[in-house]
Each structure stands twice: as C-alpha cells, then as structure tokens.
Amino acid sequence: MADPATPTTILVGESLKARNDRQAQLNRDLFGARGLVVLNLLSSPGSGKTALLERTLGELGPRRRIGVIVGDLQTDNDARRLSGRGAPVVQITTGVVCHLEADMVARACAGLDLGALDLLAIENVGNLVCPASFDLGEEVRVVVLSTTEGEDKPLKYPRAFKTAQVVILSKTDLAGAAGFDREGTMANIRAVAPQAIVFELSARTGNGMAGWYAFLEELIESHCVRRDRSPMGQHFAI
C-alpha cells in the first residue's frame, strides 16, 4: 500500500509518448507490409505544403498512385483544395490538438485502400514544435521552409530539422522580393540537419520540382521491387 505521505508522480507525457510510439510502429508495419512510401510533411503555417502537394498530385499523380491525409485544427479547406486531382484525400480535424498523432493516422487510413497506393503523403498541422515530437509511422519526414520565413528557423526549431530526412526550401520565386538569405539559411540547415537532402523549388512556377519528383520516383521504385520479391507482411525498410 502506498504511503499517503509520499507524493505520487504520474508521467503523463511519457505515457502519451510511449502509447504513440507503439501505434506508430504498428502503422510502420502496416505501411511496410504494403510496400508503401509514407511522407510526413511539417512546416510553419503558410510555408506551402498544400501548394506543393497540389502540384505533385497534378504532375506525378498521373504516373503514380498517391493518397493524402490532411491535418488541420479547423476547416477542411486544404483537403478540398487537394480533392478532384485523381487522388483519395482524408481530412483529420484535430480541434485544439496542435499536431497529428499515430492513432489519428491509423483511423484515417481506414478510409484509404492502402494496397492501391504507391505513396501516402501526410500533411501535418502547420506547426514546427509539437509535430516534431510525434512519430506517425512515416518513412520520410519532410520539413518545408519557405523563402519568406527567417533564415534562423532551423536554429529556432532544431528538433523538427534534426529529425528530417528532407528539407524543402519553398517559394524560391519570392526569394528576391523577400530578401531571402540563401547562404545563411543553408548554413543553418547544414549545422542542425547535416543528414537532410535539400530541395529548392517553387510549386507556383514548377522550378526545381523535377528533382523532387525524381526523389519520390526512386523511393517508390525501390519499394515496388521489394514488394514484388518479398512475401506479404514483411517489413520493408530503406
């Protein structure tokens, strides 16, 4: 029996994180069993995640089977923007929760035929703090940083960048007008996230998008080969 004079500490945060990590692994196993490439896109609000996905669906979508999960605090505006482009889109409205969690993604996946997809893109809630702490079961974490933001974002939000496999510098067409410090930004990215592949592009003009598509195509092709050669249910990893 516990001593009533001794305070009891309940580690709510650790319990929540552990539960999320368990579900994230279940998600990862599910995605791996289907040879599915899964992206988790993080950014500040307005950095261009939805515009990037719009153009990707329009240009890569005819060649590859892509599904999208969209997370927002309120409204389904982004999901409606992405709908009608030949890809299934599922909306998650989080209310007051400032990030997506693995169980939210698991429930959203019930509305998708994962076996009919090559690529699943998860557009996380616009925020570089909370989403960085929650594994969704993705294979590739993508952080989008626009040229209209400060070059010190990687230093201010290091966890998001340190856990990213890809950093996209978006809105390059606005770099001149925004007074974008490319050298300073690249130096900060390299200091915090030396592991990240960096793409510089504009979803509006299409400049630089070819490199992004080539990266996705290579991921998808590697998964297709492993899916064809491996028994169903095996975990695929790169």
PABATOR-777824 format. One record per residue (C-alpha): x, y, z; residue number from 1; residue in three letters. Coordinates in pm, whole numbers, plus 50000, padded with zeros to 5 digits. Layout:
BEGIN
{px:X | py:Y | pz:Z | drenvex:NUM | fise:ALA} .
...
//
This chain:
BEGIN
{px:50000 | py:50000 | pz:50000 | drenvex:1 | fise:MET} .
{px:50135 | py:50343 | pz:49904 | drenvex:2 | fise:ALA} .
{px:50244 | py:50575 | pz:50182 | drenvex:3 | fise:ASP} .
{px:49989 | py:50862 | pz:50185 | drenvex:4 | fise:PRO} .
{px:50267 | py:51096 | pz:50293 | drenvex:5 | fise:ALA} .
{px:50468 | py:51018 | pz:49982 | drenvex:6 | fise:THR} .
{px:50368 | py:51213 | pz:49670 | drenvex:7 | fise:PRO} .
{px:50290 | py:51008 | pz:49361 | drenvex:8 | fise:THR} .
{px:50427 | py:51126 | pz:49029 | drenvex:9 | fise:THR} .
{px:50232 | py:51040 | pz:48715 | drenvex:10 | fise:ILE} .
{px:50436 | py:51085 | pz:48398 | drenvex:11 | fise:LEU} .
{px:50150 | py:51174 | pz:48166 | drenvex:12 | fise:VAL} .
{px:50376 | py:51298 | pz:47889 | drenvex:13 | fise:GLY} .
{px:50588 | py:50983 | pz:47887 | drenvex:14 | fise:GLU} .
{px:50280 | py:50762 | pz:47888 | drenvex:15 | fise:SER} .
{px:50130 | py:50953 | pz:47594 | drenvex:16 | fise:LEU} .
{px:50457 | py:50937 | pz:47401 | drenvex:17 | fise:LYS} .
{px:50500 | py:50564 | pz:47468 | drenvex:18 | fise:ALA} .
{px:50146 | py:50491 | pz:47351 | drenvex:19 | fise:ARG} .
{px:50202 | py:50699 | pz:47039 | drenvex:20 | fise:ASN} .
{px:50529 | py:50522 | pz:46963 | drenvex:21 | fise:ASP} .
{px:50361 | py:50181 | pz:46991 | drenvex:22 | fise:ARG} .
{px:50090 | py:50286 | pz:46745 | drenvex:23 | fise:GLN} .
{px:50350 | py:50443 | pz:46517 | drenvex:24 | fise:ALA} .
{px:50529 | py:50111 | pz:46495 | drenvex:25 | fise:GLN} .
{px:50202 | py:49937 | pz:46411 | drenvex:26 | fise:LEU} .
{px:50149 | py:50196 | pz:46138 | drenvex:27 | fise:ASN} .
{px:50500 | py:50143 | pz:46009 | drenvex:28 | fise:ARG} .
{px:50450 | py:49767 | pz:45997 | drenvex:29 | fise:ASP} .
{px:50125 | py:49816 | pz:45808 | drenvex:30 | fise:LEU} .
{px:50283 | py:50053 | pz:45556 | drenvex:31 | fise:PHE} .
{px:50583 | py:49826 | pz:45517 | drenvex:32 | fise:GLY} .
{px:50366 | py:49522 | pz:45453 | drenvex:33 | fise:ALA} .
{px:50217 | py:49704 | pz:45156 | drenvex:34 | fise:ARG} .
{px:50543 | py:49843 | pz:45023 | drenvex:35 | fise:GLY} .
{px:50403 | py:50192 | pz:45071 | drenvex:36 | fise:LEU} .
{px:50617 | py:50507 | pz:45078 | drenvex:37 | fise:VAL} .
{px:50488 | py:50739 | pz:45353 | drenvex:38 | fise:VAL} .
{px:50583 | py:51105 | pz:45394 | drenvex:39 | fise:LEU} .
{px:50515 | py:51327 | pz:45696 | drenvex:40 | fise:ASN} .
{px:50521 | py:51693 | pz:45588 | drenvex:41 | fise:LEU} .
{px:50590 | py:51952 | pz:45860 | drenvex:42 | fise:LEU} .
{px:50613 | py:52329 | pz:45834 | drenvex:43 | fise:SER} .
{px:50502 | py:52659 | pz:45979 | drenvex:44 | fise:SER} .
{px:50160 | py:52783 | pz:45864 | drenvex:45 | fise:PRO} .
{px:50173 | py:52920 | pz:45511 | drenvex:46 | fise:GLY} .
{px:50504 | py:52766 | pz:45406 | drenvex:47 | fise:SER} .
{px:50348 | py:52599 | pz:45103 | drenvex:48 | fise:GLY} .
{px:50279 | py:52235 | pz:45196 | drenvex:49 | fise:LYS} .
{px:49939 | py:52229 | pz:45028 | drenvex:50 | fise:THR} .
{px:50065 | py:52404 | pz:44715 | drenvex:51 | fise:ALA} .
{px:50349 | py:52152 | pz:44696 | drenvex:52 | fise:LEU} .
{px:50103 | py:51864 | pz:44720 | drenvex:53 | fise:LEU} .
{px:49869 | py:52022 | pz:44464 | drenvex:54 | fise:GLU} .
{px:50144 | py:52040 | pz:44204 | drenvex:55 | fise:ARG} .
{px:50277 | py:51695 | pz:44296 | drenvex:56 | fise:THR} .
{px:49933 | py:51539 | pz:44252 | drenvex:57 | fise:LEU} .
{px:49887 | py:51719 | pz:43922 | drenvex:58 | fise:GLY} .
{px:50222 | py:51618 | pz:43772 | drenvex:59 | fise:GLU} .
{px:50330 | py:51298 | pz:43947 | drenvex:60 | fise:LEU} .
{px:49978 | py:51173 | pz:44016 | drenvex:61 | fise:GLY} .
{px:49912 | py:51052 | pz:43660 | drenvex:62 | fise:PRO} .
{px:50216 | py:50821 | pz:43687 | drenvex:63 | fise:ARG} .
{px:50193 | py:50714 | pz:44050 | drenvex:64 | fise:ARG} .
{px:49909 | py:50623 | pz:44283 | drenvex:65 | fise:ARG} .
{px:49911 | py:50884 | pz:44561 | drenvex:66 | fise:ILE} .
{px:49690 | py:50924 | pz:44866 | drenvex:67 | fise:GLY} .
{px:49681 | py:51219 | pz:45106 | drenvex:68 | fise:VAL} .
{px:49592 | py:51263 | pz:45472 | drenvex:69 | fise:ILE} .
{px:49544 | py:51628 | pz:45571 | drenvex:70 | fise:VAL} .
{px:49563 | py:51752 | pz:45930 | drenvex:71 | fise:GLY} .
{px:49421 | py:52088 | pz:46038 | drenvex:72 | fise:ASP} .
{px:49296 | py:52242 | pz:46361 | drenvex:73 | fise:LEU} .
{px:48977 | py:52357 | pz:46190 | drenvex:74 | fise:GLN} .
{px:48816 | py:52357 | pz:45841 | drenvex:75 | fise:THR} .
{px:48867 | py:52116 | pz:45552 | drenvex:76 | fise:ASP} .
{px:48994 | py:52389 | pz:45318 | drenvex:77 | fise:ASN} .
{px:49320 | py:52213 | pz:45232 | drenvex:78 | fise:ASP} .
{px:49150 | py:51878 | pz:45175 | drenvex:79 | fise:ALA} .
{px:48903 | py:52045 | pz:44938 | drenvex:80 | fise:ARG} .
{px:49193 | py:52209 | pz:44752 | drenvex:81 | fise:ARG} .
{px:49354 | py:51869 | pz:44700 | drenvex:82 | fise:LEU} .
{px:49039 | py:51681 | pz:44609 | drenvex:83 | fise:SER} .
{px:48943 | py:51631 | pz:44246 | drenvex:84 | fise:GLY} .
{px:49301 | py:51564 | pz:44137 | drenvex:85 | fise:ARG} .
{px:49265 | py:51190 | pz:44100 | drenvex:86 | fise:GLY} .
{px:49390 | py:51106 | pz:44449 | drenvex:87 | fise:ALA} .
{px:49195 | py:50993 | pz:44758 | drenvex:88 | fise:PRO} .
{px:49208 | py:51255 | pz:45034 | drenvex:89 | fise:VAL} .
{px:49116 | py:51205 | pz:45400 | drenvex:90 | fise:VAL} .
{px:49075 | py:51501 | pz:45637 | drenvex:91 | fise:GLN} .
{px:49170 | py:51494 | pz:46007 | drenvex:92 | fise:ILE} .
{px:49034 | py:51789 | pz:46207 | drenvex:93 | fise:THR} .
{px:49224 | py:51797 | pz:46535 | drenvex:94 | fise:THR} .
{px:49028 | py:52074 | pz:46712 | drenvex:95 | fise:GLY} .
{px:49261 | py:52204 | pz:46984 | drenvex:96 | fise:VAL} .
{px:49539 | py:51949 | pz:46925 | drenvex:97 | fise:VAL} .
{px:49833 | py:52118 | pz:46752 | drenvex:98 | fise:CYS} .
{px:49973 | py:51806 | pz:46585 | drenvex:99 | fise:HIS} .
{px:49878 | py:51472 | pz:46436 | drenvex:100 | fise:LEU} .
{px:49927 | py:51154 | pz:46637 | drenvex:101 | fise:GLU} .
{px:49981 | py:50799 | pz:46523 | drenvex:102 | fise:ALA} .
{px:49635 | py:50680 | pz:46623 | drenvex:103 | fise:ASP} .
{px:49474 | py:50964 | pz:46424 | drenvex:104 | fise:MET} .
{px:49666 | py:50847 | pz:46118 | drenvex:105 | fise:VAL} .
{px:49565 | py:50485 | pz:46182 | drenvex:106 | fise:ALA} .
{px:49197 | py:50583 | pz:46188 | drenvex:107 | fise:ARG} .
{px:49237 | py:50794 | pz:45874 | drenvex:108 | fise:ALA} .
{px:49399 | py:50501 | pz:45695 | drenvex:109 | fise:CYS} .
{px:49078 | py:50305 | pz:45743 | drenvex:110 | fise:ALA} .
{px:48930 | py:50537 | pz:45480 | drenvex:111 | fise:GLY} .
{px:49202 | py:50456 | pz:45226 | drenvex:112 | fise:LEU} .
{px:49281 | py:50148 | pz:45020 | drenvex:113 | fise:ASP} .
{px:49649 | py:50138 | pz:45111 | drenvex:114 | fise:LEU} .
{px:49713 | py:49841 | pz:44887 | drenvex:115 | fise:GLY} .
{px:49613 | py:50055 | pz:44588 | drenvex:116 | fise:ALA} .
{px:49868 | py:50328 | pz:44667 | drenvex:117 | fise:LEU} .
{px:50236 | py:50379 | pz:44593 | drenvex:118 | fise:ASP} .
{px:50276 | py:50691 | pz:44805 | drenvex:119 | fise:LEU} .
{px:50092 | py:50832 | pz:45107 | drenvex:120 | fise:LEU} .
{px:50156 | py:51196 | pz:45194 | drenvex:121 | fise:ALA} .
{px:50055 | py:51314 | pz:45541 | drenvex:122 | fise:ILE} .
{px:50019 | py:51691 | pz:45562 | drenvex:123 | fise:GLU} .
{px:50069 | py:51765 | pz:45931 | drenvex:124 | fise:ASN} .
{px:49922 | py:52058 | pz:46122 | drenvex:125 | fise:VAL} .
{px:50106 | py:52385 | pz:46049 | drenvex:126 | fise:GLY} .
{px:50348 | py:52396 | pz:46342 | drenvex:127 | fise:ASN} .
{px:50719 | py:52323 | pz:46386 | drenvex:128 | fise:LEU} .
{px:50703 | py:52244 | pz:46758 | drenvex:129 | fise:VAL} .
{px:50453 | py:51973 | pz:46858 | drenvex:130 | fise:CYS} .
{px:50450 | py:51766 | pz:46534 | drenvex:131 | fise:PRO} .
{px:50826 | py:51716 | pz:46559 | drenvex:132 | fise:ALA} .
{px:50781 | py:51506 | pz:46875 | drenvex:133 | fise:SER} .
{px:50525 | py:51261 | pz:46735 | drenvex:134 | fise:PHE} .
{px:50623 | py:50969 | pz:46515 | drenvex:135 | fise:ASP} .
{px:50337 | py:50878 | pz:46281 | drenvex:136 | fise:LEU} .
{px:50499 | py:50567 | pz:46136 | drenvex:137 | fise:GLY} .
{px:50630 | py:50758 | pz:45836 | drenvex:138 | fise:GLU} .
{px:50941 | py:50661 | pz:45645 | drenvex:139 | fise:GLU} .
{px:51042 | py:51010 | pz:45539 | drenvex:140 | fise:VAL} .
{px:50995 | py:51327 | pz:45741 | drenvex:141 | fise:ARG} .
{px:50989 | py:51637 | pz:45521 | drenvex:142 | fise:VAL} .
{px:51024 | py:51989 | pz:45662 | drenvex:143 | fise:VAL} .
{px:50911 | py:52270 | pz:45434 | drenvex:144 | fise:VAL} .
{px:51076 | py:52610 | pz:45489 | drenvex:145 | fise:LEU} .
{px:50975 | py:52899 | pz:45265 | drenvex:146 | fise:SER} .
{px:51199 | py:53181 | pz:45148 | drenvex:147 | fise:THR} .
{px:50954 | py:53424 | pz:45309 | drenvex:148 | fise:THR} .
{px:51048 | py:53298 | pz:45657 | drenvex:149 | fise:GLU} .
{px:51358 | py:53383 | pz:45857 | drenvex:150 | fise:GLY} .
{px:51683 | py:53204 | pz:45785 | drenvex:151 | fise:GLU} .
{px:51710 | py:53120 | pz:46156 | drenvex:152 | fise:ASP} .
{px:51411 | py:52878 | pz:46158 | drenvex:153 | fise:LYS} .
{px:51639 | py:52571 | pz:46178 | drenvex:154 | fise:PRO} .
{px:51806 | py:52722 | pz:46485 | drenvex:155 | fise:LEU} .
{px:51475 | py:52816 | pz:46650 | drenvex:156 | fise:LYS} .
{px:51310 | py:52478 | pz:46585 | drenvex:157 | fise:TYR} .
{px:51602 | py:52234 | pz:46581 | drenvex:158 | fise:PRO} .
{px:51407 | py:51918 | pz:46666 | drenvex:159 | fise:ARG} .
{px:51193 | py:51942 | pz:46354 | drenvex:160 | fise:ALA} .
{px:51500 | py:51978 | pz:46133 | drenvex:161 | fise:PHE} .
{px:51717 | py:51725 | pz:46319 | drenvex:162 | fise:LYS} .
{px:51455 | py:51455 | pz:46266 | drenvex:163 | fise:THR} .
{px:51401 | py:51534 | pz:45896 | drenvex:164 | fise:ALA} .
{px:51534 | py:51328 | pz:45607 | drenvex:165 | fise:GLN} .
{px:51434 | py:51604 | pz:45363 | drenvex:166 | fise:VAL} .
{px:51419 | py:51983 | pz:45384 | drenvex:167 | fise:VAL} .
{px:51237 | py:52171 | pz:45110 | drenvex:168 | fise:ILE} .
{px:51311 | py:52539 | pz:45053 | drenvex:169 | fise:LEU} .
{px:50983 | py:52652 | pz:44900 | drenvex:170 | fise:SER} .
{px:50866 | py:52969 | pz:44724 | drenvex:171 | fise:LYS} .
{px:51201 | py:53027 | pz:44557 | drenvex:172 | fise:THR} .
{px:51024 | py:53257 | pz:44312 | drenvex:173 | fise:ASP} .
{px:50975 | py:53502 | pz:44600 | drenvex:174 | fise:LEU} .
{px:51333 | py:53489 | pz:44727 | drenvex:175 | fise:ALA} .
{px:51435 | py:53825 | pz:44578 | drenvex:176 | fise:GLY} .
{px:51129 | py:54013 | pz:44697 | drenvex:177 | fise:ALA} .
{px:51161 | py:53862 | pz:45045 | drenvex:178 | fise:ALA} .
{px:51530 | py:53943 | pz:45076 | drenvex:179 | fise:GLY} .
{px:51600 | py:53575 | pz:45129 | drenvex:180 | fise:PHE} .
{px:51945 | py:53497 | pz:45271 | drenvex:181 | fise:ASP} .
{px:52017 | py:53170 | pz:45095 | drenvex:182 | fise:ARG} .
{px:52372 | py:53126 | pz:45223 | drenvex:183 | fise:GLU} .
{px:52267 | py:53190 | pz:45583 | drenvex:184 | fise:GLY} .
{px:51970 | py:52956 | pz:45555 | drenvex:185 | fise:THR} .
{px:52173 | py:52675 | pz:45401 | drenvex:186 | fise:MET} .
{px:52443 | py:52715 | pz:45666 | drenvex:187 | fise:ALA} .
{px:52182 | py:52686 | pz:45941 | drenvex:188 | fise:ASN} .
{px:52023 | py:52380 | pz:45782 | drenvex:189 | fise:ILE} .
{px:52363 | py:52212 | pz:45750 | drenvex:190 | fise:ARG} .
{px:52452 | py:52299 | pz:46109 | drenvex:191 | fise:ALA} .
{px:52132 | py:52147 | pz:46250 | drenvex:192 | fise:VAL} .
{px:52041 | py:51882 | pz:45992 | drenvex:193 | fise:ALA} .
{px:52351 | py:51769 | pz:45802 | drenvex:194 | fise:PRO} .
{px:52170 | py:51443 | pz:45718 | drenvex:195 | fise:GLN} .
{px:51889 | py:51610 | pz:45524 | drenvex:196 | fise:ALA} .
{px:51853 | py:51616 | pz:45147 | drenvex:197 | fise:ILE} .
{px:51766 | py:51973 | pz:45045 | drenvex:198 | fise:VAL} .
{px:51540 | py:52063 | pz:44753 | drenvex:199 | fise:PHE} .
{px:51496 | py:52423 | pz:44639 | drenvex:200 | fise:GLU} .
{px:51177 | py:52470 | pz:44444 | drenvex:201 | fise:LEU} .
{px:50870 | py:52674 | pz:44360 | drenvex:202 | fise:SER} .
{px:50536 | py:52498 | pz:44347 | drenvex:203 | fise:ALA} .
{px:50391 | py:52802 | pz:44170 | drenvex:204 | fise:ARG} .
{px:50636 | py:52815 | pz:43878 | drenvex:205 | fise:THR} .
{px:50742 | py:52450 | pz:43881 | drenvex:206 | fise:GLY} .
{px:51112 | py:52538 | pz:43908 | drenvex:207 | fise:ASN} .
{px:51301 | py:52263 | pz:44091 | drenvex:208 | fise:GLY} .
{px:51004 | py:52025 | pz:44106 | drenvex:209 | fise:MET} .
{px:51171 | py:51771 | pz:43875 | drenvex:210 | fise:ALA} .
{px:51430 | py:51688 | pz:44140 | drenvex:211 | fise:GLY} .
{px:51155 | py:51634 | pz:44399 | drenvex:212 | fise:TRP} .
{px:50968 | py:51401 | pz:44165 | drenvex:213 | fise:TYR} .
{px:51286 | py:51205 | pz:44085 | drenvex:214 | fise:ALA} .
{px:51344 | py:51153 | pz:44457 | drenvex:215 | fise:PHE} .
{px:50989 | py:51024 | pz:44508 | drenvex:216 | fise:LEU} .
{px:51007 | py:50802 | pz:44200 | drenvex:217 | fise:GLU} .
{px:51328 | py:50643 | pz:44327 | drenvex:218 | fise:GLU} .
{px:51168 | py:50570 | pz:44664 | drenvex:219 | fise:LEU} .
{px:50859 | py:50422 | pz:44502 | drenvex:220 | fise:ILE} .
{px:51061 | py:50208 | pz:44261 | drenvex:221 | fise:GLU} .
{px:51273 | py:50064 | pz:44542 | drenvex:222 | fise:SER} .
{px:50958 | py:49969 | pz:44731 | drenvex:223 | fise:HIS} .
{px:50794 | py:49815 | pz:44424 | drenvex:224 | fise:CYS} .
{px:51095 | py:49587 | pz:44371 | drenvex:225 | fise:VAL} .
{px:51094 | py:49476 | pz:44734 | drenvex:226 | fise:ARG} .
{px:50718 | py:49430 | pz:44738 | drenvex:227 | fise:ARG} .
{px:50734 | py:49210 | pz:44429 | drenvex:228 | fise:ASP} .
{px:51018 | py:49000 | pz:44564 | drenvex:229 | fise:ARG} .
{px:50906 | py:48966 | pz:44925 | drenvex:230 | fise:SER} .
{px:50623 | py:48775 | pz:45095 | drenvex:231 | fise:PRO} .
{px:50321 | py:48979 | pz:45203 | drenvex:232 | fise:MET} .
{px:50354 | py:49111 | pz:45554 | drenvex:233 | fise:GLY} .
{px:50730 | py:49163 | pz:45551 | drenvex:234 | fise:GLN} .
{px:50856 | py:49499 | pz:45677 | drenvex:235 | fise:HIS} .
{px:51031 | py:49700 | pz:45408 | drenvex:236 | fise:PHE} .
{px:51299 | py:49949 | pz:45509 | drenvex:237 | fise:ALA} .
{px:51543 | py:50172 | pz:45328 | drenvex:238 | fise:ILE} .
//
